[in-house]
């Protein structure tokens, strides 16, 4: 697989979409984990999966995003062109409309309470989009939207590490509570990776876009609530919970999802998410909102 560089992307665009061949190509910083994004002129971007495992996400987004457009209180990416695998790049890729804004962590003056409220409203609206025919949660969503017990073996392995001996009892209790219920309503849309890097805010610090739907699907929305611990503290976390409007059992499953993600991430100090989840782990273990 060739290295995903601006030169490679410019060549792909020139061959596959010659109408855009004169547009400048520049990498977007910071880059995502599952996909690489390049600016294409002033109004477009190119999105390419970073590994074969993420290729299905590109194809799924191309079919899902038109269904979600205009149904949320914020923007979602708009697909302009979809391009299949070729000899030059054996993975699908797509061109999207460029969305203005910056991530909340790179924007000064963002009000955490307003962000919590905006995100809660957005996820509530996402659940209200008709889900019929949507992709059921499964391997394509990396099991997001299924039951958290799908990752029980990884949690058990992490809790067997002596480094977690002082936390193991509390963690096991959270895990038992979080895996003792299941989503019993009709499947609803979930995003699957609600993280600060997948949110854009405008110049006033208000949420303006939700991006990266590569792990989306229909199923249990509990996985989308992990943001309560990775993005919000104290009163802002409570505002998020009140606004998103889900029951206690769903929040307990969400806490189990958050516990799994934090445990497996802090076990890998080289992970780009290490700092986020190492800070979140104490909050997950001792959280007054969902205890």
Beta strands, then each sheet from edge to edge (+ up, - down):
strand 1: 25-27
strand 2: 35-40
strand 3: 44-49
strand 4: 79-83
strand 5: 93-97
strand 6: 188-190
strand 7: 199-201
strand 8: 207-210
strand 9: 217-219
sheet 1: 1+ 2- 3+ 5- 4+
sheet 2: 6+ 9-
sheet 3: 7+ 8-
end
